[in-house]
Amino acid sequence: MARIVELCPEIAGGKGVAGLDVIRHGVGLRPCREGGVRIETELMDGMDCPVIHNYGHAGWGYQGSYGCAERVVELADEVFAGGSGDKAKL
């Protein structure tokens, strides 16, 4: 809060950090998945277009994003080349 008041004093009406109120605290949860990340193609019942799943990265989502995105592109290329995903496991 001190940094924002230093950069933009008018945000606190000239009262410094004391002029700010904390309304609530929030956290960004990073869900993980038992068995690790899910990156795969799935053809769901009743759908012609496969779904490409890419989730469950937990706290390393940013670090792994480039590699996971590359894999998603590979899967999309396979789909458009005529391959199909697995049947839904619901």
C-alpha positions in Angstrom: 0.0 0.0 0.0 2.9 2.3 0.7 4.2 1.8 -2.8 0.9 2.8 -4.4 0.5 5.9 -2.2 4.1 6.9 -3.1 3.4 6.5 -6.8 -0.1 8.0 -6.6 -0.7 10.1 -3.4 -4.1 11.3 -4.5 -5.4 7.8 -4.1 -5.4 8.3 -0.3 -6.6 11.9 -0.3 -3.3 13.2 0.9 -3.5 11.1 4.1 -0.8 8.6 3.2 -1.3 4.9 4.0 -3.5 5.9 6.9 -6.1 7.2 4.4 -6.6 3.7 2.9 -8.9 1.0 4.2 -8.5 -2.7 3.5 -11.9 -3.8 2.3 -11.1 -7.5 2.1 -8.3 -9.9 1.5 -8.3 -12.2 -1.5 -6.1 -15.1 -2.7 -5.5 -16.5 -6.1 -5.9 -20.3 -5.7 -4.0 -22.4 -8.2 -5.9 -25.7 -8.4 -3.9 -28.9 -9.0 -5.2 -32.2 -10.2 -4.6 -35.7 -8.8 -2.4 -37.4 -11.4 -0.9 -34.1 -12.6 -1.7 -31.8 -15.5 -4.3 -32.9 -18.0 -3.3 -32.0 -21.6 -5.2 -34.2 -24.0 -7.9 -34.2 -26.7 -11.3 -35.7 -25.9 -14.2 -36.3 -28.2 -17.3 -35.9 -26.1 -20.5 -37.7 -26.8 -22.7 -35.8 -29.2 -20.0 -33.4 -30.3 -18.2 -33.3 -33.6 -15.4 -31.0 -32.5 -12.9 -32.4 -29.9 -12.1 -30.6 -26.7 -8.5 -30.0 -25.8 -8.0 -30.0 -22.1 -5.1 -28.0 -20.5 -5.6 -27.6 -16.7 -4.4 -28.7 -13.2 -1.0 -26.9 -13.3 -1.1 -25.8 -9.6 1.6 -23.3 -8.6 3.7 -23.8 -11.7 1.2 -22.8 -14.3 3.1 -19.7 -15.4 6.4 -21.6 -15.6 4.9 -24.5 -17.6 2.7 -22.4 -19.8 4.9 -22.3 -22.8 5.6 -26.0 -22.9 1.9 -26.8 -22.3 0.8 -24.3 -24.9 3.2 -26.0 -27.4 1.6 -29.3 -26.6 -1.9 -27.9 -27.1 -0.9 -26.6 -30.5 0.4 -30.0 -31.4 -2.9 -31.6 -30.4 -4.9 -28.9 -32.4 -2.7 -29.7 -35.4 -3.5 -33.4 -35.0 -7.2 -32.6 -34.8 -7.2 -30.5 -37.9 -5.1 -33.1 -39.8 -7.9 -35.6 -39.3 -7.1 -37.3 -36.0 -9.7 -37.6 -33.3 -9.6 -37.5 -29.5 -10.4 -40.2 -27.0 -14.1 -40.8 -26.2 -15.3 -39.0 -23.1 -14.4 -40.7 -19.8 -17.4 -39.2 -17.9 
